[in-house]
Amino acid sequence: MGISNFIFLFIFIIANILFIRNLKRIISSIKLGKKIDRSDRKPDRWKNMLRVALGQSKMTRKPVAGILHIILYLGFIIINIEIIEIIVDGVFGTHRFLSYIIPSQWYNFLIGSFEILAFLVFVACVIYLSRRNLLKIKRFWSKEMTKWPRTDANLILIFEILLMGAFLLMNASDSLLNTRGVYYTVQFSNPISQFLIPFLDSFSNDTLFFVERFSWWFHIVGILGFLNYVLISKHLHIFFAFPSTYYANLNPLGQFTNLESVTNEVRLMMDPNSDPYSSASVDSAPPESFGAKDANDLNWVQLLNAYSCTECGRCTSNCPANETGKLLSPRKILMDTRDRITEISENKRKGLEDNKSLLGDYITPEELWACTTCNACTDACPIELDPLSIILDMRRYLVMEQSAAPTELNMMFTNVENNGAPWQFSAADRLNWKDE
């Protein structure tokens, strides 16, 4: 092993240590959420994950974006098989070791496939950049898409373009070095990088060797850097889309979840045979609070959803409240939740308290009450995230903890309490309409 192998091994180990440490921090933030049981219907959950996360079934509702995303997705999975070869070469100082252990026709097929996918990924990223920055599609320029979210999306696309370019340049220079007898490996298939060879043919062997080595190092160090960048980026969905779709709410979209403590109380009140003063009733502990004021009042699946958000804006562009000019943006709800639980986790690690909360400091009541609970956001999400559940939990807190519902709702609550109906007349007068 030479000095370059030790440098590679050092970079590889450090990159993986940083990745594991930062991933653990995110997981610990998610664990700050309340418990929820999503262990039911395991076969359906596996099917949902395979269909939505792996099969990309909901991405193609927008065909152009869906097809481009599938290209990026396949490229990310398949091209990274090549990392196995690069890692072995980097550690042991070999050169294209796979070419010595698998038949040449299979190696040619692999490299040829990687090059075609790399080219398609390159083209897809250029189109995505154009859609975001030249066409300026509305959902990418909403007010919550501030400087960092827009920069983040552009950085990752530029980074992928550079990685794919480095891969093709590496293959082109490697192929030319093989032809000149500098490298003595199998001559591999290069359906795309062959078009770069004429631009490199005038280079000396030393210059060509530098280009090949630079491209090799840029490609692998770039991938290791990308691995860690993902953890501070919206592209965390690359990993978290799978658990998010597995633990998604499988009930029909119109079916809402009632608070168990409230349901039990109502059942107790409605049961003529129950004894409200029995030990079972008296000893049952009331919930600490109703609904959610801060991010750690939400359950861990909701926090997982927040970290999984792709910031694609499909939820917001399908939200009728947002489309009619209301303040609500379901994407912002998820982004704010993620930012707040990250802040809570950092404060906890440092032993600090900031006296802030998700409700009020990040999300306003006006945003929450603009929601019509139509579920358009959840239906539109390509990985089945559920911003509506966060909205409902915070509205529950406003109503049940602070009695801070809008005037119209408070009037209805009073009428139901006094008259047994949402209208402002007594129960005895309900049927008077038939006498009109």
KAVEN-V108960 format. One line per field, one symbol per residue. ss: DSSP state (A for helix, B for strand, O for the rest). psi: psi as a letter, one per 40 degrees, with the letter a starting at -180 (. if undefined). burial: + if it has 24 or more other C-alpha atoms within 12 Angstrom, else -. A space follows every 50 residues. Layout:
ss=???
psi=???
burial=???
//
This chain:
ss=OOAAAAAAAAAAAAAAAAAAAAAAAAAAAAOOOBOOOOOOOAAAAAAAAA AAAAOOOOAAAOAAAAAAAAAAAAAAAAAOOAAAAAAAAAAAOOOOOAAA AOOAAAAAAAAAAAAAAAAAAAAAAAAAAAAAAOOOOAAAOOOOOOAAAA AAAAAAAAAAAAAAAAAAAAAAAAAAAAAOOOOOOOOOOOOOOAAAAAAA OOOOAAAAAAAAAAAAAAAAAAAAAAAAAAAAOAAAAAAAAAAAAAOOOO OOOOOOOOOAAAAAAAAAAAOOOOOOOOAAAAAOOOOOOOOOOOAAAOBA AAAAAAAAOOOOOAAAAOOAAAAOOOOOOAAAAAAAAAAAAAAAAAAAAA OOOOOOOAAAAABOAAAAAOOOOOOAAAAAOOOOOOAAAAAAAAAAAAAA OOOOOOAAAAAAAAAAAAAOOOOOOOAAAAAAAAAO
psi=haddddddddddddddddddddddddddddeeiiiihfeifddddddddd ddddefdededgdddddddddddddddddedddddddddddeeihfddee eiiddddddddddddddddddddddddddddddddfhdeefidegadddd dddddddddddddddddddddddddddddeedigiihihgddedeeddee deiiddddddddddddddddddddddddddeeieededdeddddddeihe iidehihihddddddddddeheeiheeiddddehhiidihahdideeiid dddddddehefdedddeehddddeeidhhdddddddddddddddddddde fihefiidhdddhiddddeehefeedddddheffigdddddddddddddd deffiiddddddddddddeeieifiiddededdee.
burial=-------++-++--+---+---+-+++-+++++-----------++-++- -++++++++-----+--+++++++++-+++-++-+++-+++---+++++- ------+--++++++++++++++++++++--+------++++-++---++ -++++++++++++++++++++++++++-------++++++++++-++--+ -------++-+++-++++++++++++++++++++++++++++++++++++ --------------------------------------++++++++++++ ++++++++++++++++++++++----+++++++++++++++++++----- ------+++--++++-+++++-+++++++++++++++++++++++++++- ----+-------------------------------
//
